Amino acid sequence: MKKLLVIIFIIFTSSVDAQCAMCKAVVESGNASEAEGLNTGILYLMIFPYLLVGALFYFILKRKRKNKI
């Protein structure tokens, strides 16, 4: 089940355009390849906070379950 969710998230995040207003204004003055590179970089930067918070919750839940036994 977890593998299926990971695959679904990977598929849907490939089509997401992530730009703030300032980045969008800068990119609109440039070419399309720069815009794609900027979008990809922003997506990679967005992933890491979610991974860290997810790992933190995983270890907290693991420790709680271990203490209950």
HTML snippet that shows the backbone in 3Dmol.js (N, CA, C, O; Angstrom):
<script src="https://3Dmol.org/build/3Dmol-min.js"></script>
<div id="view" style="width:600px;height:400px;position:relative"></div>
<script>
const pdb = `
ATOM      1  N   MET A   1       0.828  -1.192   0.000  1.00  0.00           N
ATOM      2  CA  MET A   1       0.000   0.000   0.000  1.00  0.00           C
ATOM      3  C   MET A   1       0.870   1.252   0.000  1.00  0.00           C
ATOM      4  O   MET A   1       0.586   2.204  -0.726  1.00  0.00           O
ATOM      5  N   LYS A   2       1.930   1.255   0.812  1.00  0.00           N
ATOM      6  CA  LYS A   2       2.803   2.420   0.889  1.00  0.00           C
ATOM      7  C   LYS A   2       3.524   2.659  -0.435  1.00  0.00           C
ATOM      8  O   LYS A   2       3.716   3.800  -0.854  1.00  0.00           O
ATOM      9  N   LYS A   3       3.919   1.566  -1.084  1.00  0.00           N
ATOM     10  CA  LYS A   3       4.615   1.703  -2.365  1.00  0.00           C
ATOM     11  C   LYS A   3       3.689   2.322  -3.412  1.00  0.00           C
ATOM     12  O   LYS A   3       4.128   3.120  -4.240  1.00  0.00           O
ATOM     13  N   LEU A   4       2.430   1.957  -3.373  1.00  0.00           N
ATOM     14  CA  LEU A   4       1.467   2.510  -4.312  1.00  0.00           C
ATOM     15  C   LEU A   4       1.311   4.012  -4.096  1.00  0.00           C
ATOM     16  O   LEU A   4       1.262   4.773  -5.062  1.00  0.00           O
ATOM     17  N   LEU A   5       1.234   4.442  -2.852  1.00  0.00           N
ATOM     18  CA  LEU A   5       1.114   5.872  -2.566  1.00  0.00           C
ATOM     19  C   LEU A   5       2.350   6.638  -3.034  1.00  0.00           C
ATOM     20  O   LEU A   5       2.225   7.730  -3.589  1.00  0.00           O
ATOM     21  N   VAL A   6       3.524   6.085  -2.819  1.00  0.00           N
ATOM     22  CA  VAL A   6       4.752   6.734  -3.260  1.00  0.00           C
ATOM     23  C   VAL A   6       4.762   6.886  -4.776  1.00  0.00           C
ATOM     24  O   VAL A   6       5.132   7.940  -5.294  1.00  0.00           O
ATOM     25  N   ILE A   7       4.363   5.852  -5.477  1.00  0.00           N
ATOM     26  CA  ILE A   7       4.319   5.910  -6.942  1.00  0.00           C
ATOM     27  C   ILE A   7       3.316   6.958  -7.410  1.00  0.00           C
ATOM     28  O   ILE A   7       3.597   7.706  -8.346  1.00  0.00           O
ATOM     29  N   ILE A   8       2.163   7.022  -6.777  1.00  0.00           N
ATOM     30  CA  ILE A   8       1.152   8.017  -7.144  1.00  0.00           C
ATOM     31  C   ILE A   8       1.677   9.425  -6.919  1.00  0.00           C
ATOM     32  O   ILE A   8       1.488  10.292  -7.772  1.00  0.00           O
ATOM     33  N   PHE A   9       2.337   9.674  -5.779  1.00  0.00           N
ATOM     34  CA  PHE A   9       2.879  11.002  -5.503  1.00  0.00           C
ATOM     35  C   PHE A   9       3.962  11.384  -6.502  1.00  0.00           C
ATOM     36  O   PHE A   9       4.038  12.539  -6.921  1.00  0.00           O
ATOM     37  N   ILE A  10       4.788  10.439  -6.883  1.00  0.00           N
ATOM     38  CA  ILE A  10       5.836  10.729  -7.856  1.00  0.00           C
ATOM     39  C   ILE A  10       5.239  11.090  -9.208  1.00  0.00           C
ATOM     40  O   ILE A  10       5.716  12.009  -9.874  1.00  0.00           O
ATOM     41  N   ILE A  11       4.215  10.384  -9.608  1.00  0.00           N
ATOM     42  CA  ILE A  11       3.584  10.649 -10.903  1.00  0.00           C
ATOM     43  C   ILE A  11       2.932  12.030 -10.917  1.00  0.00           C
ATOM     44  O   ILE A  11       3.081  12.769 -11.890  1.00  0.00           O
ATOM     45  N   PHE A  12       2.220  12.386  -9.862  1.00  0.00           N
ATOM     46  CA  PHE A  12       1.501  13.656  -9.860  1.00  0.00           C
ATOM     47  C   PHE A  12       2.399  14.857  -9.604  1.00  0.00           C
ATOM     48  O   PHE A  12       2.060  15.963 -10.026  1.00  0.00           O
ATOM     49  N   THR A  13       3.525  14.687  -8.933  1.00  0.00           N
ATOM     50  CA  THR A  13       4.387  15.838  -8.690  1.00  0.00           C
ATOM     51  C   THR A  13       5.181  16.228  -9.922  1.00  0.00           C
ATOM     52  O   THR A  13       5.730  17.329  -9.968  1.00  0.00           O
ATOM     53  N   SER A  14       5.259  15.366 -10.917  1.00  0.00           N
ATOM     54  CA  SER A  14       5.988  15.720 -12.125  1.00  0.00           C
ATOM     55  C   SER A  14       5.261  16.774 -12.950  1.00  0.00           C
ATOM     56  O   SER A  14       5.887  17.431 -13.782  1.00  0.00           O
ATOM     57  N   SER A  15       3.970  16.955 -12.747  1.00  0.00           N
ATOM     58  CA  SER A  15       3.205  17.926 -13.521  1.00  0.00           C
ATOM     59  C   SER A  15       2.888  19.200 -12.745  1.00  0.00           C
ATOM     60  O   SER A  15       2.103  20.022 -13.217  1.00  0.00           O
ATOM     61  N   VAL A  16       3.467  19.381 -11.590  1.00  0.00           N
ATOM     62  CA  VAL A  16       3.180  20.542 -10.762  1.00  0.00           C
ATOM     63  C   VAL A  16       4.116  21.685 -11.139  1.00  0.00           C
ATOM     64  O   VAL A  16       5.320  21.479 -11.292  1.00  0.00           O
ATOM     65  N   ASP A  17       3.565  22.887 -11.288  1.00  0.00           N
ATOM     66  CA  ASP A  17       4.377  24.075 -11.526  1.00  0.00           C
ATOM     67  C   ASP A  17       4.446  24.868 -10.226  1.00  0.00           C
ATOM     68  O   ASP A  17       3.434  25.377  -9.742  1.00  0.00           O
ATOM     69  N   ALA A  18       5.639  24.966  -9.671  1.00  0.00           N
ATOM     70  CA  ALA A  18       5.808  25.638  -8.389  1.00  0.00           C
ATOM     71  C   ALA A  18       6.651  26.885  -8.579  1.00  0.00           C
ATOM     72  O   ALA A  18       7.867  26.802  -8.756  1.00  0.00           O
ATOM     73  N   GLN A  19       6.005  28.036  -8.542  1.00  0.00           N
ATOM     74  CA  GLN A  19       6.730  29.294  -8.656  1.00  0.00           C
ATOM     75  C   GLN A  19       6.083  30.333  -7.766  1.00  0.00           C
ATOM     76  O   GLN A  19       4.858  30.427  -7.684  1.00  0.00           O
ATOM     77  N   CYS A  20       6.917  31.108  -7.101  1.00  0.00           N
ATOM     78  CA  CYS A  20       6.402  32.255  -6.370  1.00  0.00           C
ATOM     79  C   CYS A  20       6.245  33.407  -7.364  1.00  0.00           C
ATOM     80  O   CYS A  20       6.691  33.301  -8.506  1.00  0.00           O
ATOM     81  N   ALA A  21       5.629  34.482  -6.949  1.00  0.00           N
ATOM     82  CA  ALA A  21       5.373  35.595  -7.860  1.00  0.00           C
ATOM     83  C   ALA A  21       6.669  36.239  -8.358  1.00  0.00           C
ATOM     84  O   ALA A  21       6.760  36.622  -9.525  1.00  0.00           O
ATOM     85  N   MET A  22       7.663  36.360  -7.489  1.00  0.00           N
ATOM     86  CA  MET A  22       8.931  36.971  -7.889  1.00  0.00           C
ATOM     87  C   MET A  22       9.661  36.089  -8.898  1.00  0.00           C
ATOM     88  O   MET A  22      10.190  36.588  -9.891  1.00  0.00           O
ATOM     89  N   CYS A  23       9.693  34.791  -8.650  1.00  0.00           N
ATOM     90  CA  CYS A  23      10.370  33.871  -9.573  1.00  0.00           C
ATOM     91  C   CYS A  23       9.675  33.866 -10.925  1.00  0.00           C
ATOM     92  O   CYS A  23      10.331  33.827 -11.966  1.00  0.00           O
ATOM     93  N   LYS A  24       8.356  33.905 -10.910  1.00  0.00           N
ATOM     94  CA  LYS A  24       7.603  33.887 -12.155  1.00  0.00           C
ATOM     95  C   LYS A  24       7.907  35.133 -12.987  1.00  0.00           C
ATOM     96  O   LYS A  24       8.040  35.040 -14.207  1.00  0.00           O
ATOM     97  N   ALA A  25       8.016  36.286 -12.347  1.00  0.00           N
ATOM     98  CA  ALA A  25       8.311  37.521 -13.066  1.00  0.00           C
ATOM     99  C   ALA A  25       9.696  37.468 -13.701  1.00  0.00           C
ATOM    100  O   ALA A  25       9.883  37.940 -14.822  1.00  0.00           O
ATOM    101  N   VAL A  26      10.660  36.900 -12.994  1.00  0.00           N
ATOM    102  CA  VAL A  26      12.018  36.792 -13.533  1.00  0.00           C
ATOM    103  C   VAL A  26      12.045  35.819 -14.706  1.00  0.00           C
ATOM    104  O   VAL A  26      12.692  36.086 -15.719  1.00  0.00           O
ATOM    105  N   VAL A  27      11.355  34.708 -14.579  1.00  0.00           N
ATOM    106  CA  VAL A  27      11.367  33.683 -15.618  1.00  0.00           C
ATOM    107  C   VAL A  27      10.635  34.135 -16.871  1.00  0.00           C
ATOM    108  O   VAL A  27      11.025  33.764 -17.978  1.00  0.00           O
ATOM    109  N   GLU A  28       9.588  34.925 -16.717  1.00  0.00           N
ATOM    110  CA  GLU A  28       8.833  35.372 -17.883  1.00  0.00           C
ATOM    111  C   GLU A  28       9.682  36.216 -18.822  1.00  0.00           C
ATOM    112  O   GLU A  28       9.394  36.299 -20.016  1.00  0.00           O
ATOM    113  N   SER A  29      10.720  36.837 -18.294  1.00  0.00           N
ATOM    114  CA  SER A  29      11.598  37.626 -19.145  1.00  0.00           C
ATOM    115  C   SER A  29      12.655  36.752 -19.830  1.00  0.00           C
ATOM    116  O   SER A  29      13.341  37.224 -20.737  1.00  0.00           O
ATOM    117  N   GLY A  30      12.798  35.490 -19.415  1.00  0.00           N
ATOM    118  CA  GLY A  30      13.800  34.581 -19.975  1.00  0.00           C
ATOM    119  C   GLY A  30      13.191  33.586 -20.943  1.00  0.00           C
ATOM    120  O   GLY A  30      12.087  33.786 -21.449  1.00  0.00           O
ATOM    121  N   ASN A  31      13.933  32.497 -21.198  1.00  0.00           N
ATOM    122  CA  ASN A  31      13.429  31.476 -22.121  1.00  0.00           C
ATOM    123  C   ASN A  31      12.777  30.320 -21.364  1.00  0.00           C
ATOM    124  O   ASN A  31      12.823  30.266 -20.135  1.00  0.00           O
ATOM    125  N   ALA A  32      12.172  29.401 -22.111  1.00  0.00           N
ATOM    126  CA  ALA A  32      11.371  28.322 -21.509  1.00  0.00           C
ATOM    127  C   ALA A  32      12.221  27.303 -20.759  1.00  0.00           C
ATOM    128  O   ALA A  32      11.761  26.748 -19.761  1.00  0.00           O
ATOM    129  N   SER A  33      13.446  27.041 -21.208  1.00  0.00           N
ATOM    130  CA  SER A  33      14.275  26.043 -20.523  1.00  0.00           C
ATOM    131  C   SER A  33      14.684  26.526 -19.130  1.00  0.00           C
ATOM    132  O   SER A  33      14.816  25.725 -18.204  1.00  0.00           O
ATOM    133  N   GLU A  34      14.884  27.835 -18.989  1.00  0.00           N
ATOM    134  CA  GLU A  34      15.185  28.370 -17.654  1.00  0.00           C
ATOM    135  C   GLU A  34      13.990  28.209 -16.727  1.00  0.00           C
ATOM    136  O   GLU A  34      14.160  27.918 -15.543  1.00  0.00           O
ATOM    137  N   ALA A  35      12.791  28.395 -17.249  1.00  0.00           N
ATOM    138  CA  ALA A  35      11.581  28.252 -16.439  1.00  0.00           C
ATOM    139  C   ALA A  35      11.414  26.817 -15.955  1.00  0.00           C
ATOM    140  O   ALA A  35      11.061  26.590 -14.798  1.00  0.00           O
ATOM    141  N   GLU A  36      11.666  25.853 -16.827  1.00  0.00           N
ATOM    142  CA  GLU A  36      11.551  24.448 -16.416  1.00  0.00           C
ATOM    143  C   GLU A  36      12.590  24.098 -15.362  1.00  0.00           C
ATOM    144  O   GLU A  36      12.289  23.375 -14.412  1.00  0.00           O
ATOM    145  N   GLY A  37      13.793  24.596 -15.516  1.00  0.00           N
ATOM    146  CA  GLY A  37      14.840  24.344 -14.529  1.00  0.00           C
ATOM    147  C   GLY A  37      14.507  24.954 -13.175  1.00  0.00           C
ATOM    148  O   GLY A  37      14.749  24.340 -12.136  1.00  0.00           O
ATOM    149  N   LEU A  38      13.959  26.149 -13.187  1.00  0.00           N
ATOM    150  CA  LEU A  38      13.572  26.807 -11.941  1.00  0.00           C
ATOM    151  C   LEU A  38      12.436  26.057 -11.252  1.00  0.00           C
ATOM    152  O   LEU A  38      12.456  25.882 -10.033  1.00  0.00           O
ATOM    153  N   ASN A  39      11.456  25.617 -12.022  1.00  0.00           N
ATOM    154  CA  ASN A  39      10.349  24.833 -11.452  1.00  0.00           C
ATOM    155  C   ASN A  39      10.856  23.550 -10.811  1.00  0.00           C
ATOM    156  O   ASN A  39      10.431  23.187  -9.714  1.00  0.00           O
ATOM    157  N   THR A  40      11.755  22.871 -11.489  1.00  0.00           N
ATOM    158  CA  THR A  40      12.298  21.621 -10.952  1.00  0.00           C
ATOM    159  C   THR A  40      13.074  21.877  -9.665  1.00  0.00           C
ATOM    160  O   THR A  40      12.953  21.118  -8.704  1.00  0.00           O
ATOM    161  N   GLY A  41      13.859  22.930  -9.643  1.00  0.00           N
ATOM    162  CA  GLY A  41      14.623  23.261  -8.432  1.00  0.00           C
ATOM    163  C   GLY A  41      13.728  23.588  -7.257  1.00  0.00           C
ATOM    164  O   GLY A  41      14.006  23.175  -6.131  1.00  0.00           O
ATOM    165  N   ILE A  42      12.667  24.317  -7.498  1.00  0.00           N
ATOM    166  CA  ILE A  42      11.730  24.660  -6.426  1.00  0.00           C
ATOM    167  C   ILE A  42      11.034  23.411  -5.907  1.00  0.00           C
ATOM    168  O   ILE A  42      10.830  23.271  -4.701  1.00  0.00           O
ATOM    169  N   LEU A  43      10.668  22.506  -6.801  1.00  0.00           N
ATOM    170  CA  LEU A  43      10.023  21.260  -6.360  1.00  0.00           C
ATOM    171  C   LEU A  43      10.956  20.442  -5.479  1.00  0.00           C
ATOM    172  O   LEU A  43      10.529  19.899  -4.460  1.00  0.00           O
ATOM    173  N   TYR A  44      12.230  20.349  -5.861  1.00  0.00           N
ATOM    174  CA  TYR A  44      13.183  19.608  -5.031  1.00  0.00           C
ATOM    175  C   TYR A  44      13.344  20.260  -3.667  1.00  0.00           C
ATOM    176  O   TYR A  44      13.463  19.558  -2.663  1.00  0.00           O
ATOM    177  N   LEU A  45      13.352  21.578  -3.611  1.00  0.00           N
ATOM    178  CA  LEU A  45      13.467  22.267  -2.329  1.00  0.00           C
ATOM    179  C   LEU A  45      12.224  22.084  -1.468  1.00  0.00           C
ATOM    180  O   LEU A  45      12.319  22.087  -0.241  1.00  0.00           O
ATOM    181  N   MET A  46      11.062  21.925  -2.091  1.00  0.00           N
ATOM    182  CA  MET A  46       9.821  21.727  -1.334  1.00  0.00           C
ATOM    183  C   MET A  46       9.735  20.337  -0.726  1.00  0.00           C
ATOM    184  O   MET A  46       9.067  20.157   0.291  1.00  0.00           O
ATOM    185  N   ILE A  47      10.390  19.358  -1.318  1.00  0.00           N
ATOM    186  CA  ILE A  47      10.275  17.977  -0.867  1.00  0.00           C
ATOM    187  C   ILE A  47      10.934  17.754   0.491  1.00  0.00           C
ATOM    188  O   ILE A  47      10.395  17.017   1.318  1.00  0.00           O
ATOM    189  N   PHE A  48      12.074  18.367   0.736  1.00  0.00           N
ATOM    190  CA  PHE A  48      12.863  18.049   1.919  1.00  0.00           C
ATOM    191  C   PHE A  48      12.190  18.387   3.253  1.00  0.00           C
ATOM    192  O   PHE A  48      12.296  17.582   4.178  1.00  0.00           O
ATOM    193  N   PRO A  49      11.508  19.518   3.414  1.00  0.00           N
ATOM    194  CA  PRO A  49      10.805  19.736   4.695  1.00  0.00           C
ATOM    195  C   PRO A  49       9.747  18.672   4.974  1.00  0.00           C
ATOM    196  O   PRO A  49       9.587  18.242   6.117  1.00  0.00           O
ATOM    197  N   TYR A  50       9.025  18.246   3.939  1.00  0.00           N
ATOM    198  CA  TYR A  50       8.017  17.199   4.132  1.00  0.00           C
ATOM    199  C   TYR A  50       8.662  15.871   4.514  1.00  0.00           C
ATOM    200  O   TYR A  50       8.136  15.145   5.357  1.00  0.00           O
ATOM    201  N   LEU A  51       9.786  15.553   3.905  1.00  0.00           N
ATOM    202  CA  LEU A  51      10.486  14.327   4.267  1.00  0.00           C
ATOM    203  C   LEU A  51      10.975  14.366   5.714  1.00  0.00           C
ATOM    204  O   LEU A  51      10.862  13.375   6.436  1.00  0.00           O
ATOM    205  N   LEU A  52      11.514  15.498   6.135  1.00  0.00           N
ATOM    206  CA  LEU A  52      12.007  15.616   7.508  1.00  0.00           C
ATOM    207  C   LEU A  52      10.874  15.509   8.525  1.00  0.00           C
ATOM    208  O   LEU A  52      11.013  14.815   9.533  1.00  0.00           O
ATOM    209  N   VAL A  53       9.773  16.177   8.276  1.00  0.00           N
ATOM    210  CA  VAL A  53       8.631  16.107   9.202  1.00  0.00           C
ATOM    211  C   VAL A  53       8.050  14.696   9.211  1.00  0.00           C
ATOM    212  O   VAL A  53       7.684  14.183  10.269  1.00  0.00           O
ATOM    213  N   GLY A  54       7.963  14.069   8.042  1.00  0.00           N
ATOM    214  CA  GLY A  54       7.463  12.694   7.980  1.00  0.00           C
ATOM    215  C   GLY A  54       8.347  11.732   8.745  1.00  0.00           C
ATOM    216  O   GLY A  54       7.844  10.858   9.451  1.00  0.00           O
ATOM    217  N   ALA A  55       9.656  11.879   8.618  1.00  0.00           N
ATOM    218  CA  ALA A  55      10.586  11.018   9.347  1.00  0.00           C
ATOM    219  C   ALA A  55      10.458  11.245  10.857  1.00  0.00           C
ATOM    220  O   ALA A  55      10.515  10.295  11.638  1.00  0.00           O
ATOM    221  N   LEU A  56      10.286  12.495  11.258  1.00  0.00           N
ATOM    222  CA  LEU A  56      10.123  12.808  12.677  1.00  0.00           C
ATOM    223  C   LEU A  56       8.879  12.125  13.239  1.00  0.00           C
ATOM    224  O   LEU A  56       8.947  11.501  14.298  1.00  0.00           O
ATOM    225  N   PHE A  57       7.746  12.234  12.548  1.00  0.00           N
ATOM    226  CA  PHE A  57       6.524  11.577  13.002  1.00  0.00           C
ATOM    227  C   PHE A  57       6.652  10.061  13.003  1.00  0.00           C
ATOM    228  O   PHE A  57       6.115   9.393  13.887  1.00  0.00           O
ATOM    229  N   TYR A  58       7.360   9.514  12.021  1.00  0.00           N
ATOM    230  CA  TYR A  58       7.570   8.075  11.973  1.00  0.00           C
ATOM    231  C   TYR A  58       8.315   7.596  13.223  1.00  0.00           C
ATOM    232  O   TYR A  58       7.913   6.616  13.849  1.00  0.00           O
ATOM    233  N   PHE A  59       9.392   8.283  13.581  1.00  0.00           N
ATOM    234  CA  PHE A  59      10.156   7.864  14.748  1.00  0.00           C
ATOM    235  C   PHE A  59       9.403   8.094  16.053  1.00  0.00           C
ATOM    236  O   PHE A  59       9.568   7.333  17.006  1.00  0.00           O
ATOM    237  N   ILE A  60       8.583   9.131  16.102  1.00  0.00           N
ATOM    238  CA  ILE A  60       7.766   9.364  17.302  1.00  0.00           C
ATOM    239  C   ILE A  60       6.746   8.238  17.463  1.00  0.00           C
ATOM    240  O   ILE A  60       6.583   7.701  18.559  1.00  0.00           O
ATOM    241  N   LEU A  61       6.062   7.882  16.381  1.00  0.00           N
ATOM    242  CA  LEU A  61       5.078   6.796  16.459  1.00  0.00           C
ATOM    243  C   LEU A  61       5.743   5.458  16.766  1.00  0.00           C
ATOM    244  O   LEU A  61       5.203   4.650  17.521  1.00  0.00           O
ATOM    245  N   LYS A  62       6.891   5.231  16.193  1.00  0.00           N
ATOM    246  CA  LYS A  62       7.623   3.987  16.453  1.00  0.00           C
ATOM    247  C   LYS A  62       8.003   3.886  17.929  1.00  0.00           C
ATOM    248  O   LYS A  62       7.896   2.816  18.529  1.00  0.00           O
ATOM    249  N   ARG A  63       8.439   4.984  18.506  1.00  0.00           N
ATOM    250  CA  ARG A  63       8.834   4.988  19.918  1.00  0.00           C
ATOM    251  C   ARG A  63       7.619   4.800  20.820  1.00  0.00           C
ATOM    252  O   ARG A  63       7.694   4.086  21.821  1.00  0.00           O
ATOM    253  N   LYS A  64       6.493   5.440  20.472  1.00  0.00           N
ATOM    254  CA  LYS A  64       5.264   5.278  21.280  1.00  0.00           C
ATOM    255  C   LYS A  64       4.787   3.832  21.255  1.00  0.00           C
ATOM    256  O   LYS A  64       4.412   3.290  22.295  1.00  0.00           O
ATOM    257  N   ARG A  65       4.795   3.201  20.091  1.00  0.00           N
ATOM    258  CA  ARG A  65       4.359   1.807  19.999  1.00  0.00           C
ATOM    259  C   ARG A  65       5.297   0.882  20.764  1.00  0.00           C
ATOM    260  O   ARG A  65       4.852  -0.100  21.358  1.00  0.00           O
ATOM    261  N   LYS A  66       6.575   1.186  20.753  1.00  0.00           N
ATOM    262  CA  LYS A  66       7.542   0.359  21.456  1.00  0.00           C
ATOM    263  C   LYS A  66       7.344   0.474  22.970  1.00  0.00           C
ATOM    264  O   LYS A  66       7.493  -0.516  23.686  1.00  0.00           O
ATOM    265  N   ASN A  67       7.014   1.654  23.459  1.00  0.00           N
ATOM    266  CA  ASN A  67       6.815   1.871  24.893  1.00  0.00           C
ATOM    267  C   ASN A  67       5.520   1.252  25.400  1.00  0.00           C
ATOM    268  O   ASN A  67       5.422   0.934  26.585  1.00  0.00           O
ATOM    269  N   LYS A  68       4.521   1.071  24.534  1.00  0.00           N
ATOM    270  CA  LYS A  68       3.257   0.473  24.953  1.00  0.00           C
ATOM    271  C   LYS A  68       3.376  -1.016  25.217  1.00  0.00           C
ATOM    272  O   LYS A  68       2.621  -1.565  26.020  1.00  0.00           O
ATOM    273  N   ILE A  69       4.310  -1.673  24.556  1.00  0.00           N
ATOM    274  CA  ILE A  69       4.447  -3.122  24.703  1.00  0.00           C
ATOM    275  C   ILE A  69       5.100  -3.482  25.984  1.00  0.00           C
ATOM    276  O   ILE A  69       5.294  -4.664  26.268  1.00  0.00           O
TER     277      ILE A  69
END
`;
const viewer = $3Dmol.createViewer("view");
viewer.addModel(pdb, "pdb");
viewer.setStyle({}, {cartoon: {color: "spectrum"}});
viewer.zoomTo();
viewer.render();
</script>
